């Protein structure tokens, strides 16, 4: 195995050093031996990722300095310590990771910093579910699934009833405590409403017969005699489904920052259109909307908004004249802030402003568009030196917006480590992970050559089969929507496959962890991060989609790939952003 590991290392070194638009991803994981392992991955939009290293942090406090040391060690392992192959860093967003990202940026001044979009969507779902009556409903749904998936006889009876009812998907089996996984579990209960009810209606299910155990009395009570259970479960899922669908689309390997923002706007549209039914819990509806409004403001950063603006089909969507929206001037300021961080010279910065003005007016070389924003900019037949907006756009749209690839690494390692084979040294664990990743990479390349779809498919989600922005969605938002006052694993067979691992205790721990996270966020929130009156996204105070123009679907001609350099090597980068905007007439 050592010779094979050496071959893979040389191949991965060659591959990763050729990439100039990498995003550094790092996250922590606890294995079966309760070791604290931090995994580092180099990822690029639309490309298969490269595992950098696994670091054992057991016995060390997860402080920013320690994580920074692990990051530097992983980069040195792959001869990337100068950092020039990286354009961004993406992690989840607890306080320690925020501090780590700041340290990373201090060393590599050109690197952009982002909080994982999937983690934020997951936290959003969790906070919506934290409404006390809904926590009770989720616990009851979990109890129902646990019973039927752990009972051979009654689970089999339910499977037969599901076939009779033509229900093709069984109760969700997922041992992860992520909140979107919990929402999938609840969705599976709703879809099996009729089969579950039929089983519980059977006389032998309610009373011990011929020495055979009936369905647990509390499960019968939930299914047949707790009317609010089904009603509130349906209401909960009406609010969660757009968010779960968004996770399915955003976790795609070719998703970028603009795609994330469009998915978030899709959620806004869907939630704003939810009608209140006569038996709904009105307080929960208000709670869910308030949580979404607040979380939206945290996720809709200046960089995300600029990325949306730089999608050629969404340039009119990203800017608006309504009071709380980001105007074009804000886009220019954000772009100049990035240029200054990259230490661009004054002449290059002036050219950037001129490019932005042309792009906003759909003039010059910036006419047209394509559903794949990165592909459109890369194929634009202009030079990134002469038109610095091209360099900025390609870089921003090449940022991997989530740390899902690290989660996939941990999921794969979880398959390697079993109760019978759990005493692996971290170095051996890392070798096995890199070997598996390399083999998967070759399968990935083979599927690309064969023209196969590489998008993950989820039976429970409306995920898209094609890469790039959803043109139909943008047109729908344009024509019919005006606003006025967050890594699941899906088995090939989604039927009942064995004992359910998630427990009521684990659900409780998940909510306890969420409460601690929300308390930490509140403690560390900077002034102005709370929702102010008039900032609500669902009431149309941030984006005005009615101002969209007709979107041109034209595809730009293909041109040769260009090696772009965003790191400034020019003198005189001490220019002032505000003065630059005034000099170019952007005020």
N, C-alpha and C positions, 0 to 999 in steps of 0.2 A: 504493500500500500504506500510505502514511503516514496517509491519511484513515481507512482502515479500522482501522488500529492505534489511532488516536485514539478512534474509536467504541467499540472493544473496551475500551480503558482506562477510559472513562467508565462503561461497563456493569459492568465488573468492580469498579471502585471502589464503585459503588452497591451491588452485591451483597455485597461483603466487609464493608462498613461496617454493613450490617444484621445481620450475624451477631455474636452475643455469646458464643458458646461455641466459639471457634476453638482449634485446636491448632497451634502453630508447629512446622514440620518443616524441617530443613536437613540437607544431606548433600553430599559432594564427589564429583566425577567427573572423569575424564581423557578429553578428546576426542581425535579423530584427529590433531590438531596437538600433542598432549601438553600441552595447557593444563590447569591445575588450576582447575576451575569449581565453585563452590558454588551450589547451587540452593535457593531458599527457597519453601515452599508453605504456604498457610493452608488447613487442612483441618477438616472437621466430620463427625462420625459421621452416615452416611446421606446426605451431601450431596456434590455434585461440588466438588472442590478448586479453589483459585485460586492461580495462579502469582504470586508476589510479585516475584522478580527472579532474575537470574543474576549472579554476581560472579566476576570473573577474579582468582584468588589466585596466579597463576603468578609465581614469583620471590619469593613471601612464604612464610615458614614458617607452617605450619598451627598457629598458637598460639591459645589461647583469646581473647586480646585481638583478634586479627585476625578471627576468626570472629564475635566480638561486634560488631565494627565492621561487618562484612558484614550481620549480622542487623539492626542499627539502620538501616543504609542501605536495606535491603529494606522495612522497616516504614515508613520515612519516605516511600519511593517511593509507597506506597499510603495515605498519610495515617493510619497506624496507630501512630505512634511512642509515644503514651501507653500502649499495650499493653492497654487496657481491654477490647478485643475478644477477648483471649486468656485461656484458662483453664489451658493446659498447654503444655509444650514436650517434644517427643520426638525423639531422635536415636539414632544407634548409640552404642556405649559404650566407645570407647577413652579413655585418660586425658585427652586434650585435649578431647574432647567432654564429659566429666564436668566438667572445669574450666569450660568454656563455659556449661554449664547452670547451674552455681553462680553465675556472673557474671550470667546472665540473671535468675535468681531474686533476686539482690541488688538489681537495678534494679526488677523487677516482683514485689513480695513475695507476691502472691496466686497466682502461677503455679506449678502443680505440675510436677514434673520426672520424666521417665520414660525408661528405656532402651528402644530399639526391640525389641519382642517377636519380630519376624521375624528380626532379626539374631541374637538370642540363640538362637532355634531353629536357625538355620543354623550357629552356632558349636557348638551341642550335637551336631549331625549330624557336623560336621567333626572334633570331638574323638573321637567314636565311631569314625569312619573312620581316625583316626590310629594305630590299633593296627597295628604294623608288618606282620604277615602280611596284613591286610586292605588296607593300602596297596598291596601287591604285587598283590592280586587286582583292585583298582580300576585299576591301571596296565595289567593284562592285558585287562580289559574295554574300557578306552579304546583300546588298540591294536587290538582286534578291530573295534570300531565304526569307527575311523579307516580301517582297511583297506577294509572293505566300502563305506563311504560315499565313498571316493575312487577306487574301481575301477568303471569303467563296466560292464565285462563281468561280473565276479563280483558286483557289487552288483545288476545286473539278474537274474543267476541266483538270488540270494538272494530277490529280490522275487517271482520266479515260484514258488519253493518256498514262500514265505510264503503266497501265494495258494492253493497246493495244500493247505497245512496249515490254511487258514482263519484265519491270523494276520492281524488287521486293522491292526496297528500295527507300523511298521518300527523300525529302530534310531534311537534318539534323536539328533537333531541339535541341539546347543546349544553355543554358543561361550563361554558364561559359565562361570567357574570356581567359582561358588558351590557349596557342598557338596550342597545339595538337588538342584541340577541334575545333579551327578555321580551322585547316587543314582538319578535318573530314567534316566540313561544306563545304569546297571547293570541297572535294572529292564527296560529295553528289550532288553538282551542275554538275560536270563532268558526273556522272552516269545518271543524268536526262537531259543530253544535248538534246537528241532527243525529249522527251516529252515537255520540255520547249519551244524548237524551234517550234514545231507543234502548240502549243497554241498561241504563239506570231505571227505565220503566219496567223492565222484566221483573216478575215476582221474586225469582230466585236471587235477583240483584239486591233486593231490599230486605230479604229475610233468609237466614241460614236454612238451606234445604239439603236433606240427605247428607248432612255432615259437611257440606261444602260452604266455604266462606262467601258471604255476599260482598257487594261493593262496599267499601268503607262508608260508614254512616255520614261522616262529614262531607264526603264527596257527593253522596246522594243529596244531601241538604244543599250543597252549593249548586249542583246542576238542576235540580227540580224545584227547589223551594226558596231559592234566593233570587227574587226577580231582578233586583238591582245589579246582580252579577253580570248578566248578559247585556243589560242596557248600558252599564258604565263601561264594560269592556269594549263594546262597539263605539262608544263615544271616544274612549281613549285612542283606539286605533284610527279613527278619522283624523285625529291630530298627529299621530305618529307616522302614518303611512307615507306622507310626502317626504319626511325626514329620512325614513328608512330607504326609500327609493333614491334619494339624493346620495346616501352612502354608497349604494350599489353603483352609481354612475361615477362618483368622485374617486372611488378606490381603483379605477382603471389605471393601467400603467401609463397611458398617454394623456391623462388629465392634467391640466395646468391651472394656474391661478384664475384665469378668466373663466374656465369651465366651472370652477368652484363657486365663483360669484353668481354665474347664471343659474346654477342649481339652487343656490340660496334664494335667489329671486323667484325661482319656480316654487320653492316652498312658501315664500311670502304670498304669492298669488293663490296657491292652493288653500292656505290657512285663512286668507282674507275672504275666501268664497265659501267657507264652511257655514252652513245654515244651522241656526239653533232649532232643535226639535223640542217638542212639547215636554218630553220627559228627560231632557238633558239636565246635567248638573251645571247650572249657570256659573257658579263660583269657579268650577274647574275650567270652564271655557275662558273666563277672564284671567285665571292663573296662567293657562297655557299661552295665551296671547301676550301677557305681560312678560313672561319668561322669554318668548321668542323675540319680542321687541328689544329687550335688554341684551340678549346674546347676539342679536344681529349687529348691534353697534360695535361689539367687541370683535366680531369676525370681519366686518366690512372696513378693513384698514385702508389707509391711503394707497398702499402698494397693491392690494387686491383691486381697488377701484381703478387704479391706473392700468392694471393688467386687463380689466374688462374694457376700458376705453381703447386699449391697443388691439383688441380683437376687431378686425375690420368690419364685421357684421354688427358690432355692438357699440360703435363709437358714439352713436346718438343716444343709446340707452344709458351710457355711463355718465353723461352730463345733463344737467337740467337747470332750469331757471327758478324752480320752487325754492322756498326760503331755506330749507335745511339740506338741500342737495349740494353735491360737490360741483361747482361750476368749472368751466374750462380752465380758468385761472388756477384752480387748485391742482388740476392735472399737471399744468406747467410747473408749478412750484414743487410738486412731488418729484417730477422728473429731474428738475434742477438740483434738488436735494440729493438724489441718487448720483447725479453727475459729479457733484461736489465731493461726495463720499468716495467716489472712484478717482478723484483728483484729476478730473479733466481740466484742460486749459480753457481760458476765456473764449477763444475763437471757436472751439468745439462746442462749448456751451451755447454760444450765440446761434450756431448752426442748428443745434438741437431745438431751440425755441422756434426758429423759422420752420423746421421740419414739422413740429407739432402744430403750428398754425396751418400749414398746408394740409396736413393729415386731417385736422378737425374740419376744414372746409372741403375735404374730399377733392383736392386739387393736386396738380403736378404728378409725381410718380405714385401717389397714394390712392389712386382711383381704383375701385373694384373691391373684391373681397372673396373670401372662401371660408367654408365652415371650419376648416382646420387652421387656426390662427397662426401657429408656429410655422406650418408649411407655407402659408401665404407670405410671411415675412422672409423666410429663407429663400424662397423662389423669386422674390422681388428683384428685378434686374437693375439694381443700383448698388453702389459701393457703401459699405458701412463706415468707411473713412470719410467719404464726402457727405453722406447722409447719416449722421450719428444716431438718429432716431431708430434706424434699422438695428444697430448694435444694442441699443437699450431694449427695444421690443423683443428681439430674439432672446436676450439674456433673461428678461423678466418672465417671458412665456416658457422658458426652459426650466424654471424652478419647479422641483417636485413639491407639491403643496401638502403632502402628508407623509407620515412615517409608516405607512402600511407595509412597505417592503421589509422593515425590521420585524413587524408582527408576523409576516409570512415566514421569515427566517426562524423565529421562535416556534411557530407552528410546525415547521419541518423538523426542527430539533426535538420537539416533543414526540414526533413519530419515531425518531432514532432512539430516544431514551425511554425505556420501558421499565416496569418493576423488576424484570429479570436482568436488565442491562442498564443499570443506572449509575454505576460507580466509574464512569468515564472521567478521565482527567480533562480539564478544560482544553488543553492543547489538542487532545485526540477528538474531543467534541467539535472543536473548531475545524479540524481537518475533515471530519466526516461531513460537516455542514458545507464546506467549500467544495468538496467532491460532488456532493449532491447538487449544489447550485450550478456547478459547471456542466454537469450532465443535463440539467434542466435548460440551461442556456442553449445547448446544442439542439435540444428538442424544440425550443422556442424558435431558433433560426430555421430549423427544418420546416416548421409549420408556416413561417413567413414565406419561405420559398415555394411552399405548396399552395399559398393563397388562402390558408385557413384563417378563420376569425380567431383573434387572440383575446377577445373580450370575455371576461368571466360572466357566466350566465347564472341568474338567480331566479328560481321559480316564483319566489315571493315578491320580486321587485320588477318594476317596469324599466329595466336597464336597457340602454341602447346597444344596437349591434354594430354601430359605426363610430369611428373616432370623431373628435371635433365637436363644435357647438351644435345643439339641436336647433336646426334652422326652422323647423315647424313650430317649435316652442317660441322662438323669437318673433315669428310672424303672428302667432296667436297672441302674444303679449302686445304686439304692435297694434293689431286690429281690434282686440276685444277686451283689453284690460287697462283701466286707468285707476290708479290708487287715489282715493279721495278720503277726507276725514270721515352646533359634527351641530370590522375586519372580520365579515362573518364567514364561517366555513359551512358549506352546504354539501351534504353527502349526496352521492349519485342516486341512492335510493332514499327518498325522504319519507318513507313509511316508518312504522315502529320497528326499530332495529335492536333494541336491547334496553337494559335498565337505564333510567334517567338519572344523570349524575348531579344535576342542579337541585339544591335543597332549599327549603324555606329559610334555613339558617344562613345560607350563602346569599340569598336575596336580601336578608336583613343586613348582612355585612356590607353588601354592595351599597345599600342606602346609607349606612353609617360612614363608609368611605366617602360617599358623595357629600354628605353633610360636612365632613371635615374639610373637603376640598372647597366647598362653597364658603365656609368660614374663613379659610385661608385667603381666598380671593377677596372677600370683603375686607379683611384686615389689611391686605396689601394694595387695595384699589387706590389709584391716584385720584386726586380731585378732578371732577368732570367726567368720570367713567360711569356714573350712574345715569339712568334714563331720565332725561328732563322732559317736561311737558312739551309736546310738539315735535319730538324726535321719533315718534313711533313709525316704524316701517310699515306696519299693517294698515296704518291710517293714511299712507301716502305722503308722508312728510319728508322722505329722503330721496326716493327715485320716482320720477314721473314718466311712466312708460307710454303715456299718450303722445309724447312728442317725438316718437320714433319716425324716421323717414322710411321710405321704401328701401329695403336692403338689397344691394346688388350682389348677386350670387356668382359673378364672374370669377374665373380662376386665372391667376397670373401665370405667364409662361415660366417654364422651368429654367433655372440657371445653375451654374456650378456653385457648389458649397463654398462659403467664404470663412476663412479663419479670422474670427473677430477678437480683438483685444480691447477689453473694457477697462483695464487697469491703466490709469493715467501715467504717462511718462513725460508729460509736458510741465514746464515751469509756469509759474504764475497762476496756480489754481486757487489763489486767495481771493477770487472775485466774490461779490456779494449776491446772493440769490435774489433778494428783493430789488436791488439796483438793476440786475440783469433783466428782470421782468419789466420794470418801468422803461428801460432803454429800448425794449422790443415792443412796447405798446401793450403789454399784457398786464392789466391792472384790475 
